[in-house]
Amino acid sequence: MARPSRVSRALSQNFLTDRAAAARLARLAVPRPKTPLLLEVGAGKGALTELLAPRCRTLLAYEIDERLVPVLGARFSGTPQVRVIGGDFLAACPPRTVFSVAGNVPFSRTAAIVDWCLRAPALTDATLLTQVEYARKRTGDYGSWTLLTVLSWPRYEWRLAGRVGRRSFRPVPRVDAGILRIERRGVPLLPPGALPGWRHLVELGFSGVGGSLHASLCRARPRRRVDAGFRAARLDRDVLVGEVAPERWLRLHEVLAS
């Protein structure tokens, strides 16, 4: 069967062709073979699938490009633990049993795929090859933190696990890629009952209402309590909201929720 050679710009396809990089991603995604269930996002031509398969008991390889599905099916027809699924990963229902996610994700769909992972109750971890800027932004590598990362921090740890140069892909994208690891915490940092209050506090802080983090929080909490929270978290009153690390947010929440 002939292999499709053209890529789809609409699908944001950049195939990983560096086997060493693919092997590193596979080891990070499945550090303890054999993982019971792994979902691969955007299997493409199977370069990463080939390295993930021996490390999994069951591997569901999703591919949205209908031209590539028969190629993948033929390539892994003799690999019983691999099931090739043609269709959009984002339309899949999350498994009810514990599972992991891995993949070289289309850069244009990264945010939607990350949101899918965070909403899946049984997800244990996700290892995603994304634009390096996205991975650095979400993990605080720039020295600043995003709303999504802080909101999810009590339940998930975000980590930049490596970098892959742009020339490891075909066609060559404009930017390098980063390996993003999202791991569900075994024990959440806050109990379930505290999460609505956490969300309210963090969203208020990121709202920009009042002109600063301190002023925003003072709109919903007494100033003396906010001052006490800032002292406990060792924050300057003029700190920018993006500069507040998740651990300091936890200290703020501890004081303001008491």
PyMOL commands that set and color helices and strands:
alter all, ss='L'
color gray80, all
select helices_A, chain A and resi 19-29+47-55+69-75+89-91+107-119+132-139+147-152+166-168+192-205+213-218+223-233+241-243+246-256
alter helices_A, ss='H'
color red, helices_A
select strands_A, chain A and resi 15-16+35-41+56-63+82-86+99-104+123-131+156-164+169-170+177-184
alter strands_A, ss='S'
color yellow, strands_A
deselect
rebuild
show_as cartoon
